[in-house]
Amino acid sequence: ETVFAHLNRLSLRYHGTNRVGDLAARVTGDVDRTQDMIVQVLAVLLPNCMLLGGMVTVLFVLDPAFAALALAITPLLALMVSTLTKRLKDAEKRSRKADGQVAAATSESLGAIHFIQAYSLEPYQQDRFDTLTRKSLQAGLEAVRLQARFSPAVDVTSVLSTIAVLWFGALRVMNGELTVGELLVFLSYVGSVYKPIKALAKLGRVRSKGLAAVERVMAVLSEEPQIADAPTAVLAPRLGGRIDFRGVSFTYGREPVLTEVDLHIDEGENVALVGPTGAGKSTIAALIPRLIDPTTGVIELDGHDVRGFSLASLRGQVSTVLQDCVLLHGTLRDNIAAGRPWASSGDIERAARLALVDEFASRLPLGLDTPVSERGANLSGGQRQRISIARAILRDAPILILDEPTSALDTESEELIVNALANLPRQRTTVVIAHRLSTIRSADRIVVLEGGRIVQSGTHGDLLGADGRYRRLHTRGLVPARSPA
């Protein structure tokens, strides 16, 4: 639970540079191995330490010289176990890394199965998967070979030590210092001492396997969230929706994405952001709810620096409709309710009606209680998008971000989405990222970006009348005069 919760707090940049399957393997397999190690270590460590302490005390009471000889095995065992444990831990780390790569490849392939089948990439993917599984198997076998050395090494060392004790005892019997009966009693105690010693030595095998998993888990937990609440963060009240960017720049790696952007959006204003790919439109949209933070500059909502609000309360002020609608496991109703999980059934049904979800849900046998298949495969693109709009309606946030909501839809689906968007309450501030005229012309103002800078701002008519970047985009079809069929 802790690892999963921490992953949810890590930045989009972290998730963009780590493979989903490998992270899933850490949450499941590595956490399970860590838990198994803790349980096994506690189950073996406590009783055997108590038994060992008691038996060592008895040995020293009976004969200190014999006891010292019997325990001479301990440093040798410790050195041997330490060496084998280190080698085994390194082998287990390689094995767990290889397992994570297999999990990542599996997740990637299943997530792109439509593309793989469409391009007949099954043989290529199979070869790639086979290579990874062979590496995983080799790493696993190396770990198994090292594990197999543990028990024989510990047992042989114990036997040699027992022989030494027996030889020393026989000499004392022949010298008349010890009776045969006393030697046999002492040997039985020595055997009782070696049992917990061997159990503790063999625990190194379990420990090394667990530590390899622990390191992978700790690598996640040690990752500090790049976006976090400030120590003085307060809960955001219900905001009006006024947005201000003041000298905002954002750099991804060494690449500047936004440069000294100054942007003011009034409460309730509908602003469209247009520009070529890479101009910085989606970056502006991500900066408002603090999915990312600017490199320099300040972003304010209603005159307050967004970094002064707690993340949860800030993001509660923003609804987002993305180009690729993400659907979760559950029903249509569950997916709409993701916008406001505590909403009443009536509010969910009202949102479904306003977003025109009921237009297709009413034809399904279970209506809004129809299960959604993996990634919404049983729904069309337009249907998925209407569910996303229903979420936004249900969330009822003062700021709405529409990130190219109709760019991947056909004309009929686009018309339905535009009609659904028209049902959104007008008292909210709307930021639209779009290429299609249907979602741009209705904007109160259009802001044109190029190379991470604002180069024009005005209404559709004003910008078409001016000789500038917007008119050139329009002429080249990047802002089409009509929606394509």
C-alpha positions in Angstrom: 0.0 0.0 0.0 2.8 2.4 0.9 4.7 1.8 -2.4 1.5 2.1 -4.5 0.5 5.4 -2.7 4.1 6.7 -3.2 4.0 5.9 -6.9 0.8 7.9 -7.2 2.5 10.9 -5.7 5.5 10.8 -8.0 5.7 13.2 -10.9 4.7 12.7 -14.5 8.3 13.0 -15.5 9.2 10.0 -13.3 6.4 7.9 -14.7 7.5 9.0 -18.2 11.0 7.6 -17.7 10.1 4.3 -16.0 8.2 1.4 -17.7 4.8 0.6 -16.3 5.4 -3.2 -16.2 8.6 -2.8 -14.2 6.9 -0.6 -11.7 4.1 -3.1 -11.4 6.6 -5.8 -10.8 8.0 -3.8 -7.9 4.6 -3.2 -6.4 3.7 -6.9 -6.5 6.6 -9.3 -6.8 9.3 -7.3 -5.0 6.9 -6.2 -2.2 5.8 -9.9 -1.8 9.5 -11.0 -1.6 10.2 -8.3 1.0 7.2 -9.5 3.1 8.3 -13.1 2.8 11.8 -12.3 4.0 10.5 -10.4 7.0 8.2 -13.2 8.0 10.8 -15.9 7.5 13.6 -14.0 9.2 11.5 -13.3 12.3 10.2 -17.0 12.4 13.8 -18.3 12.3 15.8 -15.6 14.1 13.9 -15.2 17.4 13.6 -18.9 18.5 17.0 -19.9 17.2 18.7 -17.0 18.9 17.1 -17.9 22.2 18.0 -21.5 21.8 21.6 -20.7 20.8 22.0 -18.4 23.8 20.8 -21.0 26.2 22.9 -23.8 24.8 26.1 -21.7 24.7 25.6 -20.9 28.3 25.3 -24.6 29.2 28.5 -25.4 27.2 30.6 -22.8 29.0 29.3 -24.0 32.3 30.2 -27.6 31.5 33.6 -27.0 30.0 34.9 -23.6 28.7 37.7 -25.1 26.6 35.3 -27.4 24.8 32.8 -24.6 24.4 35.4 -22.3 22.8 36.5 -25.1 20.4 32.9 -25.9 19.4 32.2 -22.2 18.7 35.4 -21.7 16.7 33.2 -22.5 13.7 31.3 -19.3 14.1 33.8 -16.8 12.5 34.4 -19.2 9.6 30.7 -19.6 9.0 30.1 -15.8 9.3 32.8 -15.1 6.6 31.5 -17.8 4.3 27.9 -16.7 4.7 28.8 -13.0 4.2 30.7 -13.9 0.9 27.9 -16.1 -0.4 25.2 -13.7 0.7 26.8 -10.8 -1.2 27.2 -12.8 -4.4 23.7 -14.2 -4.1 22.2 -10.7 -3.5 23.9 -9.4 -6.7 22.6 -12.4 -8.6 19.1 -11.9 -7.2 19.2 -8.2 -8.2 20.0 -9.2 -11.8 17.2 -11.7 -11.7 14.7 -9.3 -10.4 15.7 -6.6 -12.9 15.3 -9.2 -15.7 11.9 -10.2 -14.3 10.9 -6.5 -14.3 12.0 -6.2 -18.0 9.8 -9.2 -18.9 6.8 -7.7 -17.0 7.4 -4.3 -18.8 7.6 -6.0 -22.2 4.4 -7.9 -21.5 2.5 -4.8 -20.4 3.8 -2.9 -23.4 2.8 -5.6 -25.9 -0.7 -6.1 -24.4 -1.3 -2.4 -24.3 -0.4 -2.0 -27.9 -2.0 -5.3 -29.2 -4.2 -3.4 -31.8 -1.0 -1.8 -33.3 1.0 -5.1 -33.1 -1.7 -7.1 -34.9 -2.3 -4.3 -37.5 1.4 -4.2 -38.4 1.9 -8.0 -38.1 4.5 -7.5 -35.5 3.8 -10.7 -33.6 7.0 -12.5 -34.7 9.1 -9.5 -33.8 7.5 -9.1 -30.4 7.8 -12.8 -29.8 11.6 -12.8 -30.5 12.0 -9.8 -28.3 10.0 -11.5 -25.5 12.0 -14.7 -25.9 15.3 -12.9 -25.6 14.1 -11.2 -22.4 12.8 -14.4 -20.9 16.1 -16.2 -21.7 18.0 -13.5 -19.9 15.6 -13.8 -17.0 16.0 -17.5 -16.9 19.8 -17.3 -17.0 19.8 -14.7 -14.1 17.5 -16.9 -12.2 19.6 -20.1 -12.7 22.7 -18.2 -11.5 20.9 -17.3 -8.3 19.7 -20.9 -7.9 23.3 -22.2 -8.3 24.5 -19.9 -5.6 21.6 -20.9 -3.3 22.5 -24.6 -3.8 25.9 -23.9 -2.4 24.6 -22.6 0.9 23.3 -25.7 2.6 26.3 -28.0 1.7 28.8 -25.4 2.7 27.2 -24.8 6.0 26.7 -28.6 6.6 30.3 -29.5 5.7 31.7 -26.8 8.0 29.5 -28.1 10.8 30.7 -31.7 10.3 34.3 -30.6 10.3 33.8 -28.7 13.5 32.1 -31.7 15.1 35.1 -33.9 14.1 37.5 -31.5 15.7 35.5 -31.5 18.9 35.3 -35.3 18.8 39.1 -35.6 18.3 39.8 -33.1 21.1 37.4 -35.0 23.4 39.0 -38.4 22.5 42.4 -37.1 23.5 41.0 -35.9 26.9 39.3 -39.3 27.4 42.6 -41.1 26.7 44.4 -38.7 29.2 41.8 -39.5 31.8 40.5 -35.9 31.9 37.1 -36.9 30.7 34.9 -40.0 30.8 33.2 -41.4 27.7 29.8 -40.6 29.1 30.8 -37.0 29.7 32.1 -36.8 26.1 28.8 -38.1 24.7 26.8 -35.7 26.8 29.0 -32.8 25.6 28.7 -33.9 22.0 24.9 -34.0 22.3 25.0 -30.4 23.5 27.4 -29.4 20.7 24.9 -30.9 18.2 22.1 -28.8 19.8 24.3 -25.7 19.5 25.0 -26.4 15.8 21.3 -26.7 14.9 20.5 -23.0 15.5 23.9 -21.9 14.1 23.2 -23.7 10.9 19.6 -22.4 10.8 20.9 -18.8 11.2 23.6 -19.3 8.6 21.1 -20.6 6.1 19.0 -17.6 6.8 21.5 -15.6 4.8 20.1 -17.2 1.7 16.6 -16.0 2.5 18.0 -12.6 3.5 19.9 -12.1 0.3 16.9 -12.9 -1.9 14.8 -10.5 0.2 17.4 -7.7 0.2 17.5 -7.7 -3.6 13.8 -7.0 -3.6 14.1 -4.5 -0.8 16.6 -2.4 -2.8 14.2 -2.3 -5.8 11.3 -1.2 -3.5 13.5 1.4 -1.7 14.6 2.8 -5.0 10.9 3.8 -5.5 10.3 5.0 -2.0 13.5 7.0 -2.0 12.4 8.9 -5.0 11.2 12.3 -3.8 8.0 13.7 -5.4 9.0 16.7 -7.6 5.5 18.1 -7.0 4.6 18.2 -3.4 2.7 20.3 -0.9 4.7 23.2 0.6 5.0 23.1 4.4 2.7 26.2 4.6 0.2 24.9 2.0 -3.5 25.7 2.8 -6.7 24.3 1.5 -7.9 26.2 -1.6 -11.4 27.7 -1.2 -13.9 27.6 -4.0 -12.1 29.8 -6.6 -13.6 32.0 -9.2 -11.2 30.8 -12.0 -9.0 33.8 -12.8 -5.7 32.6 -14.1 -2.4 34.5 -14.4 0.9 33.4 -15.8 3.7 35.8 -14.8 7.0 35.4 -16.6 6.6 31.6 -16.7 9.3 29.5 -18.3 9.5 25.7 -18.4 12.4 23.5 -19.5 12.3 19.8 -20.1 15.8 18.6 -19.6 17.8 21.2 -21.6 15.0 21.9 -24.0 13.0 25.1 -23.4 9.3 24.5 -23.8 7.9 27.8 -22.6 9.8 31.1 -22.4 8.7 34.1 -20.3 5.0 33.6 -20.9 2.7 36.3 -19.5 -1.0 35.3 -19.8 -4.1 36.6 -18.1 -7.4 34.8 -18.3 -10.5 36.4 -16.7 -12.9 34.5 -14.5 -15.5 32.8 -16.8 -13.5 33.5 -20.0 -13.2 30.9 -22.7 -9.7 30.9 -24.1 -8.4 28.7 -26.9 -4.7 27.9 -27.2 -3.5 27.2 -30.8 -0.2 26.7 -32.4 2.0 24.0 -34.1 3.0 20.8 -32.3 5.6 21.6 -29.6 4.5 25.2 -29.2 3.8 24.6 -25.4 0.0 24.4 -25.4 -0.3 21.2 -23.4 2.5 22.4 -21.0 0.4 25.4 -20.1 -2.6 23.1 -19.4 -0.4 20.9 -17.2 1.0 23.9 -15.3 -2.4 25.1 -14.1 -3.2 22.1 -11.8 0.5 21.7 -10.9 1.0 18.4 -12.7 4.3 20.1 -13.4 6.0 23.2 -11.9 7.5 26.0 -13.9 11.3 26.4 -14.1 10.9 30.1 -13.4 7.9 32.4 -13.0 4.6 32.3 -11.0 1.2 30.9 -11.8 -1.7 32.4 -9.8 -5.4 31.5 -9.4 -7.6 34.4 -8.2 -4.3 36.2 -7.3 -2.9 33.4 -5.2 0.3 31.5 -6.1 -0.8 27.9 -6.8 2.1 26.6 -4.8 0.4 28.0 -1.7 -2.5 25.5 -2.0 -2.4 21.9 -1.2 -2.3 19.7 -4.3 -5.6 17.9 -3.6 -7.5 21.1 -3.0 -5.9 22.8 -6.0 -6.6 20.0 -8.4 -10.1 19.9 -7.1 -10.6 23.3 -8.8 -9.8 21.9 -12.2 -11.6 19.5 -14.6 -9.7 18.1 -17.6 -11.1 16.5 -20.7 -8.2 14.8 -22.6 -7.8 13.8 -26.2 -7.4 10.2 -25.0 -10.1 9.5 -22.5 -8.8 7.2 -19.7 -11.4 4.6 -18.6 -11.0 2.7 -15.3 -12.1 -0.8 -14.5 -15.8 -0.8 -13.5 -19.0 0.3 -15.1 -20.0 3.4 -17.1 -21.5 4.8 -13.8 -18.2 4.2 -11.9 -16.2 6.0 -14.6 -18.5 9.0 -14.5 -18.4 9.0 -10.7 -14.6 9.3 -10.9 -15.2 13.0 -11.4 -16.7 13.2 -7.9 -16.8 9.8 -6.1 -19.2 10.9 -3.4 -21.8 12.2 -5.9 -25.4 10.9 -5.6 -26.8 8.6 -8.2 -29.1 11.4 -9.4 -26.1 13.7 -10.0 -24.3 11.0 -11.9 -27.4 10.4 -14.1 -27.8 14.2 -14.7 -24.2 14.4 -15.8 -24.7 11.4 -18.1 -27.7 13.1 -19.6 -26.0 16.5 -20.2 -22.9 14.8 -21.7 -25.2 12.7 -24.0 -23.9 9.5 -22.5 -27.5 8.3 -22.0 -27.9 8.6 -25.8 -25.9 5.3 -26.2 -26.2 3.9 -22.6 -30.0 3.7 -22.9 -29.5 1.2 -25.8 -27.4 -1.1 -23.6 -29.1 -3.9 -21.5 -27.5 -2.7 -18.3 -27.5 1.0 -19.1 -25.1 3.0 -16.9 -24.3 -0.2 -15.1 -22.7 -1.7 -18.2 -19.1 -3.0 -17.5 -16.3 -1.2 -19.3 -13.8 -3.5 -20.9 -10.1 -3.1 -20.8 -9.2 0.5 -21.8 -12.8 1.0 -23.0 -12.4 -1.3 -26.0 -16.2 -1.9 -26.1 -16.9 1.8 -26.6 -16.2 4.1 -29.6 -13.9 7.1 -29.3 -16.9 9.5 -29.2 -18.6 7.4 -26.5 -15.4 7.4 -24.4 -15.1 11.2 -24.8 -18.6 11.8 -23.7 -17.9 9.8 -20.5 -14.9 12.2 -20.0 -17.2 15.2 -20.4 -19.7 13.7 -18.0 -16.9 13.5 -15.4 -16.2 17.2 -16.0 -19.8 18.1 -15.6 -20.1 16.1 -12.4 -16.9 17.5 -11.0 -18.3 21.0 -11.4 -14.9 22.7 -11.0 -14.4 26.4 -11.7 -11.7 25.8 -14.3 -12.1 23.4 -17.3 -9.3 22.3 -19.5 -10.1 20.8 -22.9 -7.0 19.2 -24.4 -7.9 18.6 -28.0 -11.1 16.8 -27.1 -12.3 16.2 -30.7 -9.1 16.0 -32.7 -9.3 12.2 -33.2 -13.0 11.9 -33.9 -15.0 11.8 -37.1 -17.5 14.5 -38.0 -20.6 12.8 -36.5 -18.8 12.1 -33.2 -17.3 15.6 -33.1 -20.8 17.1 -33.5 -22.1 15.1 -30.5 -19.1 16.1 -28.4 -19.5 19.8 -29.4 -23.2 19.5 -28.3 -22.1 17.8 -25.1 -19.6 20.6 -24.4 -22.3 23.1 -25.0 -24.1 21.7 -22.0 -21.2 22.6 -19.6 -22.1 25.4 -17.3 -21.0 28.8 -18.6 -19.9 30.3 -15.4 -16.5 28.5 -15.4 -13.2 29.5 -16.9 -12.3 27.3 -19.9 -9.0 26.7 -21.5 -9.2 24.9 -24.9 -6.3 23.3 -26.8 -7.7 22.5 -30.2 -7.1 22.5 -34.0 -10.6 22.3 -35.2 -12.6 25.4 -35.9 -15.7 24.0 -34.1 -13.9 24.2 -30.7 -12.0 27.4 -31.5 -14.6 29.8 -33.0 -16.7 29.8 -29.8 -13.8 31.0 -27.7 -13.9 34.5 -26.3 -10.2 34.8 -27.1 -7.6 32.9 -29.1 -4.0 32.8 -27.9 -1.4 31.7 -30.5 1.8 30.1 -29.4 5.0 29.5 -31.3 8.3 28.2 -30.0 7.1 28.5 -26.4 6.1 32.1 -26.7 2.8 33.9 -27.1 2.9 35.6 -30.5 -0.8 36.7 -31.0 -4.0 37.1 -29.0 -7.5 38.1 -30.1 -10.8 36.8 -31.5 -11.1 34.5 -34.5 -12.2 37.3 -36.7 -9.5 39.8 -35.5 -6.7 37.2 -36.0 -7.9 36.2 -39.5 -7.9 39.9 -40.4 -4.3 40.4 -39.2 -1.3 39.3 -41.1 0.1 37.0 -38.5 0.8 33.4 -37.4 -2.9 32.5 -36.9 -3.8 33.4 -40.4 -0.9 31.4 -41.8 -1.9 28.4 -39.6 -5.4 28.8 -40.9 -4.2 28.9 -44.5 -2.0 25.8 -44.1 -4.9 23.9 -42.6 -3.5 23.6 -39.1 -6.6 25.5 -38.0 -9.1 24.3 -40.7 -12.0 26.3 -41.9 -14.3 23.4 -41.4 -14.1 20.0 -39.7 -12.8 17.3 -42.0 -15.2 14.5 -42.9 
